[in-house]
Amino acid sequence: MGSLQVVQSAQRTQLETSCWYALHTRSRHEKRVASELNQKGITAFLPLLTETRKWSDRRMKIEVPLFSCYVFVNMTKCPETRVSVLRTPGVLTVVGGNQLGSSIPDHEIEQIQTILERKVPFTTHPFLEIGQRVRIRGGALDGIEGVLSRFKGTDSLVVSVQTIQRSLSITVEGYDVEPVGPSKRVLYV
């Protein structure tokens, strides 16, 4: 009986621990979803970006979601909380597999919150993965394409000549890079 109580206690602790999750929402429902979740007592985080929009007769600063169609929520794995979140109008699903969702590390959310709180100027940037085909934008290497890699903590661009199966690697620190096509994961040993 003692071991059963320990297992139940561990399961209860795991259910009570809250984690950050991303919710996929209907388009243009992000603010409504965040507001309703906060009214339910569930911590929601919607990072907003201030943009100046121009109409024919005026200009106006408006706040738009930094990540369109996504709201972050800090919730436990408790089924009641999950159901309450999923029944919120405008919520489509929790991002991740099996409708359970994949938790987001706290430090990733904290980094976004810190940047927004300190009002550091920023721009959005396409997500880049190691092994993805990218192109350098600007500078002396403008237009050079290759595969993004990391070796000993340094981001590099690997440029290859397929026919002779040879490559060279250049450091891309200080260059702007953009994705070229769909990501191909390449394993480096």
Secondary structure, DSSP 8 states (H G I E B T S, - for coil): -HHHHHHHHHHHHHHHS-EEEEEEE-TT-HHHHHHHHHHTT-EEE--EEEEEEE-SS-EEEEEEESSTTEEEEEE-S-HHHHHHHHTSTTEEEESSGGGT---B-HHHHHHHHHHHHTT----------TT-EEEEESSTTTT-EEEEEEETTEEEEEEEETTTTEEEEEE-TTSEEEE-SS-------
